[in-house]
Amino acid sequence: METNKNSLEKVNSAISGYLMLLIFFALIAVMVYGVSLKNPLALVLIPVLILMLPGFFLVNPNSSRVLVLFGKYVGTVKENGFFWTNPFYTKQKISLRARNFETERVKVNDKMGNPILISAILVWRVNDTYKAAFEVDDYESFVTIQSDAAVRILASRYPYDNFDDEQIETTLRSGLDEVNEAMEEELTNRLAMAGLEVLEARIGYLAYAPEIANSMLKRQQAEAIVAARLKIVEGAVGMVEHALDALSEKNIIELDEEKKAAMVSNLMVVLCSDQEATPIVNTGTLHT
């Protein structure tokens, strides 16, 4: 038997089932031959044959059988194939395949106290059959409960967005890489005691709770409008400055301070207005 480091798991090499099946049929032939000779000793083979049958078992690819003898852990068969072992062993089947799991959408408060809905997608598999079989009652249920707890704790560590603090770089909405890495680390620590390995963990669903979703949407729209206005004003100021410099450099027209102020005012209205400007033809002087 081979023992893994830092684990009580022991890899058991069971006897080939095909060899024992050949012996089984050979014993049947001996029993039939003895009965034909009316030898009463041949009947002794009947309980032997019946006792041998529970010893046969199959191990499919990426599967395993945990062997226990009267409450004592004997080992785990991970090699796939047809085997035979002590018929008194109990054989618990544990899959080693990777599995997908998505937590339920839970309502929690983020770091700023805003209620949000969040769920996580987890890819995991059994890495230590001893821990999975004996350290917890039901390792599949253990994954469900611990994943839910990890999602709640993670959501409370980060704000949904950085509305109130521009210095916050990591949020649930924008810092997905860092958040997913933190979630994977949290789940790895929680599931390790059950012999489970986390292959991937990431946020599957993220949104504000319904009671504040509409208000937060208006807030996002308002911030987007303000940001757009700032860009428009910055561009308009640059265009006005360029126009005044060009007029002064090419000596197209002499503008005093009052005329410059009027020109700047008109250009800013035209450039920053939500609607198209309606031109007015001035047939007199600038001051009429």
Order of alpha helices (4+ residues) and beta strands (2+ residues): beta-beta-beta-alpha-alpha-beta-beta-beta-beta-beta-beta-beta-beta-alpha-alpha-alpha-beta-alpha-alpha
